[in-house]
Amino acid sequence: MTLPSFMKHVRTLESSGLIRTMKEGRVRTCVLNREKLGLVDDWLAEQRRVWSERTDRLEQFLEEES
C-alpha cells in the first residue's frame, strides 16, 4: 500500500472519530477510540443477529420447498 493511500485511510478513521493521531517529528502515533469502536461493535453484532435470523428463515423455507 502506498503512503498516500494509507494516509487517506488514516484521515477517514480520524474524521469518523475512531482514531486520534499525534505527530512528533516524522513519527505519527494513532490511538484507538475504544468508546466509538464499542459503538461499531454493537452495531455489527445487531447486523449479525438480523442476518443470521434471515438466513435461518431462508434455510427453513428452502427445506420446506424440497
CHARMM-style PDB file with segment names, atoms N, HN, CA, C and O in Angstrom:
ATOM      1  N   MET     1       0.853  -1.164   0.000  1.00  0.00      PROA
ATOM      2  CA  MET     1       0.000   0.000   0.000  1.00  0.00      PROA
ATOM      3  C   MET     1       0.903   1.231   0.000  1.00  0.00      PROA
ATOM      4  O   MET     1       1.891   1.299   0.731  1.00  0.00      PROA
ATOM      5  N   THR     2       0.546   2.185  -0.822  1.00  0.00      PROA
ATOM      6  HN  THR     2      -0.257   2.131  -1.416  1.00  0.00      PROA
ATOM      7  CA  THR     2       1.349   3.407  -0.895  1.00  0.00      PROA
ATOM      8  C   THR     2       1.037   4.312   0.290  1.00  0.00      PROA
ATOM      9  O   THR     2      -0.038   4.225   0.885  1.00  0.00      PROA
ATOM     10  N   LEU     3       1.974   5.169   0.623  1.00  0.00      PROA
ATOM     11  HN  LEU     3       2.847   5.240   0.140  1.00  0.00      PROA
ATOM     12  CA  LEU     3       1.790   6.089   1.747  1.00  0.00      PROA
ATOM     13  C   LEU     3       0.568   6.995   1.553  1.00  0.00      PROA
ATOM     14  O   LEU     3      -0.205   7.161   2.497  1.00  0.00      PROA
ATOM     15  N   PRO     4       0.360   7.592   0.364  1.00  0.00      PROA
ATOM     16  CA  PRO     4      -0.840   8.430   0.204  1.00  0.00      PROA
ATOM     17  C   PRO     4      -2.146   7.650   0.437  1.00  0.00      PROA
ATOM     18  O   PRO     4      -3.084   8.177   1.035  1.00  0.00      PROA
ATOM     19  N   SER     5      -2.203   6.404  -0.031  1.00  0.00      PROA
ATOM     20  HN  SER     5      -1.441   5.976  -0.517  1.00  0.00      PROA
ATOM     21  CA  SER     5      -3.400   5.579   0.196  1.00  0.00      PROA
ATOM     22  C   SER     5      -3.581   5.296   1.679  1.00  0.00      PROA
ATOM     23  O   SER     5      -4.690   5.379   2.206  1.00  0.00      PROA
ATOM     24  N   PHE     6      -2.497   4.965   2.338  1.00  0.00      PROA
ATOM     25  HN  PHE     6      -1.596   4.897   1.910  1.00  0.00      PROA
ATOM     26  CA  PHE     6      -2.546   4.686   3.772  1.00  0.00      PROA
ATOM     27  C   PHE     6      -3.019   5.917   4.544  1.00  0.00      PROA
ATOM     28  O   PHE     6      -3.865   5.812   5.433  1.00  0.00      PROA
ATOM     29  N   MET     7      -2.473   7.077   4.202  1.00  0.00      PROA
ATOM     30  HN  MET     7      -1.786   7.162   3.480  1.00  0.00      PROA
ATOM     31  CA  MET     7      -2.836   8.311   4.909  1.00  0.00      PROA
ATOM     32  C   MET     7      -4.297   8.681   4.662  1.00  0.00      PROA
ATOM     33  O   MET     7      -4.945   9.265   5.530  1.00  0.00      PROA
ATOM     34  N   LYS     8      -4.817   8.343   3.479  1.00  0.00      PROA
ATOM     35  HN  LYS     8      -4.291   7.869   2.773  1.00  0.00      PROA
ATOM     36  CA  LYS     8      -6.230   8.591   3.203  1.00  0.00      PROA
ATOM     37  C   LYS     8      -7.092   7.759   4.155  1.00  0.00      PROA
ATOM     38  O   LYS     8      -8.087   8.251   4.687  1.00  0.00      PROA
ATOM     39  N   HSD     9      -6.710   6.505   4.368  1.00  0.00      PROA
ATOM     40  HN  HSD     9      -5.901   6.105   3.936  1.00  0.00      PROA
ATOM     41  CA  HSD     9      -7.439   5.651   5.304  1.00  0.00      PROA
ATOM     42  C   HSD     9      -7.338   6.196   6.732  1.00  0.00      PROA
ATOM     43  O   HSD     9      -8.323   6.199   7.471  1.00  0.00      PROA
ATOM     44  N   VAL    10      -6.157   6.651   7.112  1.00  0.00      PROA
ATOM     45  HN  VAL    10      -5.356   6.648   6.512  1.00  0.00      PROA
ATOM     46  CA  VAL    10      -5.959   7.211   8.454  1.00  0.00      PROA
ATOM     47  C   VAL    10      -6.835   8.442   8.633  1.00  0.00      PROA
ATOM     48  O   VAL    10      -7.471   8.601   9.675  1.00  0.00      PROA
ATOM     49  N   ARG    11      -6.877   9.312   7.635  1.00  0.00      PROA
ATOM     50  HN  ARG    11      -6.360   9.183   6.788  1.00  0.00      PROA
ATOM     51  CA  ARG    11      -7.713  10.520   7.722  1.00  0.00      PROA
ATOM     52  C   ARG    11      -9.196  10.163   7.837  1.00  0.00      PROA
ATOM     53  O   ARG    11      -9.940  10.815   8.570  1.00  0.00      PROA
ATOM     54  N   THR    12      -9.622   9.128   7.113  1.00  0.00      PROA
ATOM     55  HN  THR    12      -9.018   8.598   6.518  1.00  0.00      PROA
ATOM     56  CA  THR    12     -11.021   8.687   7.186  1.00  0.00      PROA
ATOM     57  C   THR    12     -11.352   8.188   8.590  1.00  0.00      PROA
ATOM     58  O   THR    12     -12.391   8.538   9.150  1.00  0.00      PROA
ATOM     59  N   LEU    13     -10.467   7.373   9.154  1.00  0.00      PROA
ATOM     60  HN  LEU    13      -9.623   7.090   8.699  1.00  0.00      PROA
ATOM     61  CA  LEU    13     -10.682   6.869  10.512  1.00  0.00      PROA
ATOM     62  C   LEU    13     -10.672   8.007  11.527  1.00  0.00      PROA
ATOM     63  O   LEU    13     -11.450   8.008  12.481  1.00  0.00      PROA
ATOM     64  N   GLU    14      -9.789   8.969  11.313  1.00  0.00      PROA
ATOM     65  HN  GLU    14      -9.157   8.968  10.537  1.00  0.00      PROA
ATOM     66  CA  GLU    14      -9.687  10.107  12.222  1.00  0.00      PROA
ATOM     67  C   GLU    14     -10.928  11.001  12.129  1.00  0.00      PROA
ATOM     68  O   GLU    14     -11.450  11.451  13.149  1.00  0.00      PROA
ATOM     69  N   SER    15     -11.392  11.253  10.915  1.00  0.00      PROA
ATOM     70  HN  SER    15     -10.967  10.887  10.087  1.00  0.00      PROA
ATOM     71  CA  SER    15     -12.567  12.123  10.756  1.00  0.00      PROA
ATOM     72  C   SER    15     -13.830  11.468  11.300  1.00  0.00      PROA
ATOM     73  O   SER    15     -14.770  12.162  11.689  1.00  0.00      PROA
ATOM     74  N   SER    16     -13.859  10.142  11.330  1.00  0.00      PROA
ATOM     75  HN  SER    16     -13.096   9.579  11.014  1.00  0.00      PROA
ATOM     76  CA  SER    16     -15.024   9.446  11.888  1.00  0.00      PROA
ATOM     77  C   SER    16     -14.935   9.332  13.410  1.00  0.00      PROA
ATOM     78  O   SER    16     -15.891   8.912  14.062  1.00  0.00      PROA
ATOM     79  N   GLY    17     -13.791   9.707  13.969  1.00  0.00      PROA
ATOM     80  HN  GLY    17     -13.015  10.049  13.439  1.00  0.00      PROA
ATOM     81  CA  GLY    17     -13.621   9.665  15.419  1.00  0.00      PROA
ATOM     82  C   GLY    17     -13.179   8.315  15.958  1.00  0.00      PROA
ATOM     83  O   GLY    17     -13.124   8.120  17.172  1.00  0.00      PROA
ATOM     84  N   LEU    18     -12.856   7.368  15.053  1.00  0.00      PROA
ATOM     85  HN  LEU    18     -12.900   7.527  14.067  1.00  0.00      PROA
ATOM     86  CA  LEU    18     -12.424   6.043  15.516  1.00  0.00      PROA
ATOM     87  C   LEU    18     -10.990   6.044  16.025  1.00  0.00      PROA
ATOM     88  O   LEU    18     -10.623   5.221  16.864  1.00  0.00      PROA
ATOM     89  N   ILE    19     -10.174   6.976  15.512  1.00  0.00      PROA
ATOM     90  HN  ILE    19     -10.472   7.645  14.831  1.00  0.00      PROA
ATOM     91  CA  ILE    19      -8.792   7.094  15.996  1.00  0.00      PROA
ATOM     92  C   ILE    19      -8.459   8.561  16.203  1.00  0.00      PROA
ATOM     93  O   ILE    19      -9.143   9.458  15.709  1.00  0.00      PROA
ATOM     94  N   ARG    20      -7.387   8.771  16.949  1.00  0.00      PROA
ATOM     95  HN  ARG    20      -6.832   8.043  17.350  1.00  0.00      PROA
ATOM     96  CA  ARG    20      -6.826  10.110  17.148  1.00  0.00      PROA
ATOM     97  C   ARG    20      -5.351   9.968  16.802  1.00  0.00      PROA
ATOM     98  O   ARG    20      -4.716   8.993  17.203  1.00  0.00      PROA
ATOM     99  N   THR    21      -4.801  10.920  16.071  1.00  0.00      PROA
ATOM    100  HN  THR    21      -5.317  11.712  15.746  1.00  0.00      PROA
ATOM    101  CA  THR    21      -3.384  10.834  15.706  1.00  0.00      PROA
ATOM    102  C   THR    21      -2.616  11.997  16.301  1.00  0.00      PROA
ATOM    103  O   THR    21      -3.142  13.091  16.507  1.00  0.00      PROA
ATOM    104  N   MET    22      -1.342  11.715  16.570  1.00  0.00      PROA
ATOM    105  HN  MET    22      -0.915  10.827  16.402  1.00  0.00      PROA
ATOM    106  CA  MET    22      -0.416  12.743  17.044  1.00  0.00      PROA
ATOM    107  C   MET    22       0.863  12.585  16.243  1.00  0.00      PROA
ATOM    108  O   MET    22       1.337  11.469  16.031  1.00  0.00      PROA
ATOM    109  N   LYS    23       1.413  13.689  15.804  1.00  0.00      PROA
ATOM    110  HN  LYS    23       1.028  14.596  15.976  1.00  0.00      PROA
ATOM    111  CA  LYS    23       2.643  13.625  15.023  1.00  0.00      PROA
ATOM    112  C   LYS    23       3.748  14.327  15.793  1.00  0.00      PROA
ATOM    113  O   LYS    23       3.593  15.458  16.254  1.00  0.00      PROA
ATOM    114  N   GLU    24       4.869  13.626  15.920  1.00  0.00      PROA
ATOM    115  HN  GLU    24       4.996  12.708  15.546  1.00  0.00      PROA
ATOM    116  CA  GLU    24       6.047  14.178  16.585  1.00  0.00      PROA
ATOM    117  C   GLU    24       7.236  13.911  15.669  1.00  0.00      PROA
ATOM    118  O   GLU    24       7.718  12.782  15.572  1.00  0.00      PROA
ATOM    119  N   GLY    25       7.697  14.952  15.006  1.00  0.00      PROA
ATOM    120  HN  GLY    25       7.306  15.869  15.085  1.00  0.00      PROA
ATOM    121  CA  GLY    25       8.764  14.774  14.034  1.00  0.00      PROA
ATOM    122  C   GLY    25       8.246  13.975  12.849  1.00  0.00      PROA
ATOM    123  O   GLY    25       7.255  14.350  12.223  1.00  0.00      PROA
ATOM    124  N   ARG    26       8.917  12.876  12.545  1.00  0.00      PROA
ATOM    125  HN  ARG    26       9.722  12.571  13.053  1.00  0.00      PROA
ATOM    126  CA  ARG    26       8.490  12.023  11.432  1.00  0.00      PROA
ATOM    127  C   ARG    26       7.618  10.866  11.888  1.00  0.00      PROA
ATOM    128  O   ARG    26       7.224  10.026  11.079  1.00  0.00      PROA
ATOM    129  N   VAL    27       7.316  10.815  13.175  1.00  0.00      PROA
ATOM    130  HN  VAL    27       7.636  11.497  13.832  1.00  0.00      PROA
ATOM    131  CA  VAL    27       6.550   9.691  13.731  1.00  0.00      PROA
ATOM    132  C   VAL    27       5.105  10.122  13.988  1.00  0.00      PROA
ATOM    133  O   VAL    27       4.847  11.122  14.657  1.00  0.00      PROA
ATOM    134  N   ARG    28       4.183   9.353  13.448  1.00  0.00      PROA
ATOM    135  HN  ARG    28       4.392   8.540  12.904  1.00  0.00      PROA
ATOM    136  CA  ARG    28       2.759   9.593  13.685  1.00  0.00      PROA
ATOM    137  C   ARG    28       2.234   8.433  14.530  1.00  0.00      PROA
ATOM    138  O   ARG    28       2.386   7.266  14.168  1.00  0.00      PROA
ATOM    139  N   THR    29       1.617   8.771  15.656  1.00  0.00      PROA
ATOM    140  HN  THR    29       1.493   9.719  15.950  1.00  0.00      PROA
ATOM    141  CA  THR    29       1.058   7.769  16.561  1.00  0.00      PROA
ATOM    142  C   THR    29      -0.454   7.812  16.456  1.00  0.00      PROA
ATOM    143  O   THR    29      -1.059   8.884  16.490  1.00  0.00      PROA
ATOM    144  N   CYS    30      -1.062   6.635  16.328  1.00  0.00      PROA
ATOM    145  HN  CYS    30      -0.570   5.764  16.301  1.00  0.00      PROA
ATOM    146  CA  CYS    30      -2.522   6.528  16.250  1.00  0.00      PROA
ATOM    147  C   CYS    30      -3.030   5.869  17.527  1.00  0.00      PROA
ATOM    148  O   CYS    30      -2.467   4.879  17.994  1.00  0.00      PROA
ATOM    149  N   VAL    31      -4.102   6.429  18.085  1.00  0.00      PROA
ATOM    150  HN  VAL    31      -4.559   7.233  17.705  1.00  0.00      PROA
ATOM    151  CA  VAL    31      -4.705   5.895  19.297  1.00  0.00      PROA
ATOM    152  C   VAL    31      -6.171   5.578  18.994  1.00  0.00      PROA
ATOM    153  O   VAL    31      -6.902   6.425  18.481  1.00  0.00      PROA
ATOM    154  N   LEU    32      -6.596   4.342  19.317  1.00  0.00      PROA
ATOM    155  HN  LEU    32      -6.002   3.654  19.733  1.00  0.00      PROA
ATOM    156  CA  LEU    32      -7.974   3.937  19.089  1.00  0.00      PROA
ATOM    157  C   LEU    32      -8.911   4.596  20.090  1.00  0.00      PROA
ATOM    158  O   LEU    32      -8.573   4.748  21.264  1.00  0.00      PROA
ATOM    159  N   ASN    33     -10.074   4.981  19.626  1.00  0.00      PROA
ATOM    160  HN  ASN    33     -10.349   4.857  18.672  1.00  0.00      PROA
ATOM    161  CA  ASN    33     -11.121   5.490  20.497  1.00  0.00      PROA
ATOM    162  C   ASN    33     -12.008   4.284  20.842  1.00  0.00      PROA
ATOM    163  O   ASN    33     -12.899   3.927  20.072  1.00  0.00      PROA
ATOM    164  N   ARG    34     -11.765   3.668  21.986  1.00  0.00      PROA
ATOM    165  HN  ARG    34     -11.041   3.958  22.612  1.00  0.00      PROA
ATOM    166  CA  ARG    34     -12.469   2.441  22.364  1.00  0.00      PROA
ATOM    167  C   ARG    34     -13.976   2.643  22.488  1.00  0.00      PROA
ATOM    168  O   ARG    34     -14.751   1.733  22.193  1.00  0.00      PROA
ATOM    169  N   GLU    35     -14.389   3.820  22.918  1.00  0.00      PROA
ATOM    170  HN  GLU    35     -13.760   4.559  23.157  1.00  0.00      PROA
ATOM    171  CA  GLU    35     -15.818   4.096  23.053  1.00  0.00      PROA
ATOM    172  C   GLU    35     -16.513   4.031  21.694  1.00  0.00      PROA
ATOM    173  O   GLU    35     -17.548   3.379  21.550  1.00  0.00      PROA
ATOM    174  N   LYS    36     -15.941   4.705  20.703  1.00  0.00      PROA
ATOM    175  HN  LYS    36     -15.101   5.234  20.819  1.00  0.00      PROA
ATOM    176  CA  LYS    36     -16.510   4.692  19.351  1.00  0.00      PROA
ATOM    177  C   LYS    36     -16.439   3.290  18.755  1.00  0.00      PROA
ATOM    178  O   LYS    36     -17.377   2.842  18.094  1.00  0.00      PROA
ATOM    179  N   LEU    37     -15.324   2.601  18.990  1.00  0.00      PROA
ATOM    180  HN  LEU    37     -14.563   2.966  19.527  1.00  0.00      PROA
ATOM    181  CA  LEU    37     -15.178   1.240  18.486  1.00  0.00      PROA
ATOM    182  C   LEU    37     -16.230   0.330  19.106  1.00  0.00      PROA
ATOM    183  O   LEU    37     -16.722  -0.587  18.449  1.00  0.00      PROA
ATOM    184  N   GLY    38     -16.576   0.576  20.358  1.00  0.00      PROA
ATOM    185  HN  GLY    38     -16.176   1.321  20.892  1.00  0.00      PROA
ATOM    186  CA  GLY    38     -17.627  -0.191  21.025  1.00  0.00      PROA
ATOM    187  C   GLY    38     -18.974   0.003  20.347  1.00  0.00      PROA
ATOM    188  O   GLY    38     -19.748  -0.944  20.208  1.00  0.00      PROA
ATOM    189  N   LEU    39     -19.253   1.235  19.925  1.00  0.00      PROA
ATOM    190  HN  LEU    39     -18.625   2.004  20.038  1.00  0.00      PROA
ATOM    191  CA  LEU    39     -20.498   1.503  19.204  1.00  0.00      PROA
ATOM    192  C   LEU    39     -20.540   0.744  17.889  1.00  0.00      PROA
ATOM    193  O   LEU    39     -21.576   0.189  17.521  1.00  0.00      PROA
ATOM    194  N   VAL    40     -19.425   0.720  17.185  1.00  0.00      PROA
ATOM    195  HN  VAL    40     -18.584   1.171  17.484  1.00  0.00      PROA
ATOM    196  CA  VAL    40     -19.340  -0.022  15.924  1.00  0.00      PROA
ATOM    197  C   VAL    40     -19.542  -1.512  16.188  1.00  0.00      PROA
ATOM    198  O   VAL    40     -20.261  -2.184  15.448  1.00  0.00      PROA
ATOM    199  N   ASP    41     -18.916  -2.023  17.231  1.00  0.00      PROA
ATOM    200  HN  ASP    41     -18.332  -1.477  17.832  1.00  0.00      PROA
ATOM    201  CA  ASP    41     -19.052  -3.434  17.576  1.00  0.00      PROA
ATOM    202  C   ASP    41     -20.504  -3.778  17.903  1.00  0.00      PROA
ATOM    203  O   ASP    41     -21.003  -4.824  17.487  1.00  0.00      PROA
ATOM    204  N   ASP    42     -21.181  -2.906  18.644  1.00  0.00      PROA
ATOM    205  HN  ASP    42     -20.776  -2.056  18.982  1.00  0.00      PROA
ATOM    206  CA  ASP    42     -22.596  -3.125  18.967  1.00  0.00      PROA
ATOM    207  C   ASP    42     -23.443  -3.165  17.698  1.00  0.00      PROA
ATOM    208  O   ASP    42     -24.313  -4.024  17.550  1.00  0.00      PROA
ATOM    209  N   TRP    43     -23.185  -2.235  16.787  1.00  0.00      PROA
ATOM    210  HN  TRP    43     -22.479  -1.537  16.906  1.00  0.00      PROA
ATOM    211  CA  TRP    43     -23.935  -2.183  15.535  1.00  0.00      PROA
ATOM    212  C   TRP    43     -23.683  -3.450  14.719  1.00  0.00      PROA
ATOM    213  O   TRP    43     -24.618  -4.035  14.174  1.00  0.00      PROA
ATOM    214  N   LEU    44     -22.424  -3.871  14.636  1.00  0.00      PROA
ATOM    215  HN  LEU    44     -21.664  -3.396  15.079  1.00  0.00      PROA
ATOM    216  CA  LEU    44     -22.104  -5.092  13.884  1.00  0.00      PROA
ATOM    217  C   LEU    44     -22.761  -6.319  14.504  1.00  0.00      PROA
ATOM    218  O   LEU    44     -23.225  -7.197  13.775  1.00  0.00      PROA
ATOM    219  N   ALA    45     -22.811  -6.401  15.820  1.00  0.00      PROA
ATOM    220  HN  ALA    45     -22.434  -5.688  16.412  1.00  0.00      PROA
ATOM    221  CA  ALA    45     -23.448  -7.533  16.490  1.00  0.00      PROA
ATOM    222  C   ALA    45     -24.930  -7.580  16.141  1.00  0.00      PROA
ATOM    223  O   ALA    45     -25.475  -8.656  15.895  1.00  0.00      PROA
ATOM    224  N   GLU    46     -25.584  -6.427  16.115  1.00  0.00      PROA
ATOM    225  HN  GLU    46     -25.141  -5.553  16.314  1.00  0.00      PROA
ATOM    226  CA  GLU    46     -27.001  -6.371  15.738  1.00  0.00      PROA
ATOM    227  C   GLU    46     -27.194  -6.807  14.283  1.00  0.00      PROA
ATOM    228  O   GLU    46     -28.133  -7.540  13.970  1.00  0.00      PROA
ATOM    229  N   GLN    47     -26.307  -6.358  13.401  1.00  0.00      PROA
ATOM    230  HN  GLN    47     -25.545  -5.763  13.654  1.00  0.00      PROA
ATOM    231  CA  GLN    47     -26.408  -6.752  11.994  1.00  0.00      PROA
ATOM    232  C   GLN    47     -26.200  -8.258  11.832  1.00  0.00      PROA
ATOM    233  O   GLN    47     -26.897  -8.900  11.046  1.00  0.00      PROA
ATOM    234  N   ARG    48     -25.244  -8.824  12.573  1.00  0.00      PROA
ATOM    235  HN  ARG    48     -24.677  -8.303  13.211  1.00  0.00      PROA
ATOM    236  CA  ARG    48     -25.025 -10.277  12.512  1.00  0.00      PROA
ATOM    237  C   ARG    48     -26.275 -11.017  12.962  1.00  0.00      PROA
ATOM    238  O   ARG    48     -26.656 -12.021  12.359  1.00  0.00      PROA
ATOM    239  N   ARG    49     -26.917 -10.524  14.023  1.00  0.00      PROA
ATOM    240  HN  ARG    49     -26.608  -9.708  14.513  1.00  0.00      PROA
ATOM    241  CA  ARG    49     -28.132 -11.168  14.536  1.00  0.00      PROA
ATOM    242  C   ARG    49     -29.243 -11.122  13.494  1.00  0.00      PROA
ATOM    243  O   ARG    49     -29.890 -12.135  13.226  1.00  0.00      PROA
ATOM    244  N   VAL    50     -29.464  -9.948  12.906  1.00  0.00      PROA
ATOM    245  HN  VAL    50     -28.939  -9.125  13.124  1.00  0.00      PROA
ATOM    246  CA  VAL    50     -30.513  -9.778  11.896  1.00  0.00      PROA
ATOM    247  C   VAL    50     -30.279 -10.716  10.716  1.00  0.00      PROA
ATOM    248  O   VAL    50     -31.191 -11.419  10.283  1.00  0.00      PROA
ATOM    249  N   TRP    51     -29.049 -10.721  10.199  1.00  0.00      PROA
ATOM    250  HN  TRP    51     -28.308 -10.150  10.551  1.00  0.00      PROA
ATOM    251  CA  TRP    51     -28.771 -11.542   9.023  1.00  0.00      PROA
ATOM    252  C   TRP    51     -28.773 -13.027   9.350  1.00  0.00      PROA
ATOM    253  O   TRP    51     -29.109 -13.843   8.493  1.00  0.00      PROA
ATOM    254  N   SER    52     -28.412 -13.384  10.545  1.00  0.00      PROA
ATOM    255  HN  SER    52     -28.139 -12.720  11.241  1.00  0.00      PROA
ATOM    256  CA  SER    52     -28.467 -14.785  10.948  1.00  0.00      PROA
ATOM    257  C   SER    52     -29.918 -15.262  10.960  1.00  0.00      PROA
ATOM    258  O   SER    52     -30.217 -16.358  10.485  1.00  0.00      PROA
ATOM    259  N   GLU    53     -30.816 -14.445  11.501  1.00  0.00      PROA
ATOM    260  HN  GLU    53     -30.573 -13.555  11.887  1.00  0.00      PROA
ATOM    261  CA  GLU    53     -32.240 -14.787  11.504  1.00  0.00      PROA
ATOM    262  C   GLU    53     -32.772 -14.909  10.076  1.00  0.00      PROA
ATOM    263  O   GLU    53     -33.547 -15.817   9.775  1.00  0.00      PROA
ATOM    264  N   ARG    54     -32.359 -14.004   9.205  1.00  0.00      PROA
ATOM    265  HN  ARG    54     -31.728 -13.267   9.449  1.00  0.00      PROA
ATOM    266  CA  ARG    54     -32.836 -14.035   7.817  1.00  0.00      PROA
ATOM    267  C   ARG    54     -32.343 -15.285   7.096  1.00  0.00      PROA
ATOM    268  O   ARG    54     -33.105 -15.929   6.376  1.00  0.00      PROA
ATOM    269  N   THR    55     -31.084 -15.624   7.285  1.00  0.00      PROA
ATOM    270  HN  THR    55     -30.465 -15.100   7.870  1.00  0.00      PROA
ATOM    271  CA  THR    55     -30.571 -16.816   6.601  1.00  0.00      PROA
ATOM    272  C   THR    55     -31.180 -18.079   7.191  1.00  0.00      PROA
ATOM    273  O   THR    55     -31.375 -19.061   6.476  1.00  0.00      PROA
ATOM    274  N   ASP    56     -31.484 -18.069   8.495  1.00  0.00      PROA
ATOM    275  HN  ASP    56     -31.325 -17.271   9.077  1.00  0.00      PROA
ATOM    276  CA  ASP    56     -32.160 -19.216   9.104  1.00  0.00      PROA
ATOM    277  C   ASP    56     -33.547 -19.394   8.488  1.00  0.00      PROA
ATOM    278  O   ASP    56     -33.949 -20.516   8.180  1.00  0.00      PROA
ATOM    279  N   ARG    57     -34.284 -18.285   8.306  1.00  0.00      PROA
ATOM    280  HN  ARG    57     -33.957 -17.374   8.556  1.00  0.00      PROA
ATOM    281  CA  ARG    57     -35.607 -18.361   7.698  1.00  0.00      PROA
ATOM    282  C   ARG    57     -35.514 -18.825   6.253  1.00  0.00      PROA
ATOM    283  O   ARG    57     -36.352 -19.604   5.799  1.00  0.00      PROA
ATOM    284  N   LEU    58     -34.515 -18.361   5.531  1.00  0.00      PROA
ATOM    285  HN  LEU    58     -33.835 -17.729   5.900  1.00  0.00      PROA
ATOM    286  CA  LEU    58     -34.320 -18.789   4.146  1.00  0.00      PROA
ATOM    287  C   LEU    58     -34.029 -20.286   4.095  1.00  0.00      PROA
ATOM    288  O   LEU    58     -34.583 -21.009   3.267  1.00  0.00      PROA
ATOM    289  N   GLU    59     -33.160 -20.737   4.981  1.00  0.00      PROA
ATOM    290  HN  GLU    59     -32.709 -20.150   5.653  1.00  0.00      PROA
ATOM    291  CA  GLU    59     -32.837 -22.164   5.034  1.00  0.00      PROA
ATOM    292  C   GLU    59     -34.085 -22.992   5.326  1.00  0.00      PROA
ATOM    293  O   GLU    59     -34.304 -24.029   4.700  1.00  0.00      PROA
ATOM    294  N   GLN    60     -34.896 -22.540   6.267  1.00  0.00      PROA
ATOM    295  HN  GLN    60     -34.718 -21.698   6.775  1.00  0.00      PROA
ATOM    296  CA  GLN    60     -36.129 -23.249   6.617  1.00  0.00      PROA
ATOM    297  C   GLN    60     -37.086 -23.272   5.422  1.00  0.00      PROA
ATOM    298  O   GLN    60     -37.691 -24.305   5.133  1.00  0.00      PROA
ATOM    299  N   PHE    61     -37.221 -22.163   4.744  1.00  0.00      PROA
ATOM    300  HN  PHE    61     -36.730 -21.324   4.979  1.00  0.00      PROA
ATOM    301  CA  PHE    61     -38.084 -22.076   3.572  1.00  0.00      PROA
ATOM    302  C   PHE    61     -37.620 -23.063   2.497  1.00  0.00      PROA
ATOM    303  O   PHE    61     -38.431 -23.796   1.933  1.00  0.00      PROA
ATOM    304  N   LEU    62     -36.335 -23.080   2.222  1.00  0.00      PROA
ATOM    305  HN  LEU    62     -35.675 -22.484   2.680  1.00  0.00      PROA
ATOM    306  CA  LEU    62     -35.802 -23.960   1.180  1.00  0.00      PROA
ATOM    307  C   LEU    62     -35.986 -25.436   1.548  1.00  0.00      PROA
ATOM    308  O   LEU    62     -36.248 -26.261   0.673  1.00  0.00      PROA
ATOM    309  N   GLU    63     -35.852 -25.772   2.829  1.00  0.00      PROA
ATOM    310  HN  GLU    63     -35.640 -25.101   3.540  1.00  0.00      PROA
ATOM    311  CA  GLU    63     -36.054 -27.154   3.251  1.00  0.00      PROA
ATOM    312  C   GLU    63     -37.518 -27.551   3.078  1.00  0.00      PROA
ATOM    313  O   GLU    63     -37.810 -28.684   2.697  1.00  0.00      PROA
ATOM    314  N   GLU    64     -38.438 -26.630   3.355  1.00  0.00      PROA
ATOM    315  HN  GLU    64     -38.200 -25.709   3.665  1.00  0.00      PROA
ATOM    316  CA  GLU    64     -39.861 -26.925   3.206  1.00  0.00      PROA
ATOM    317  C   GLU    64     -40.245 -27.099   1.741  1.00  0.00      PROA
ATOM    318  O   GLU    64     -41.147 -27.873   1.421  1.00  0.00      PROA
ATOM    319  N   GLU    65     -39.563 -26.383   0.853  1.00  0.00      PROA
ATOM    320  HN  GLU    65     -38.831 -25.754   1.113  1.00  0.00      PROA
ATOM    321  CA  GLU    65     -39.874 -26.440  -0.573  1.00  0.00      PROA
ATOM    322  C   GLU    65     -39.294 -27.674  -1.257  1.00  0.00      PROA
ATOM    323  O   GLU    65     -39.714 -28.015  -2.363  1.00  0.00      PROA
ATOM    324  N   SER    66     -38.329 -28.355  -0.615  1.00  0.00      PROA
ATOM    325  HN  SER    66     -37.988 -28.078   0.283  1.00  0.00      PROA
ATOM    326  CA  SER    66     -37.729 -29.516  -1.289  1.00  0.00      PROA
ATOM    327  C   SER    66     -38.429 -30.796  -0.976  1.00  0.00      PROA
ATOM    328  OT1 SER    66     -38.035 -31.852  -1.471  1.00  0.00      PROA
TER     329      SER     66
END
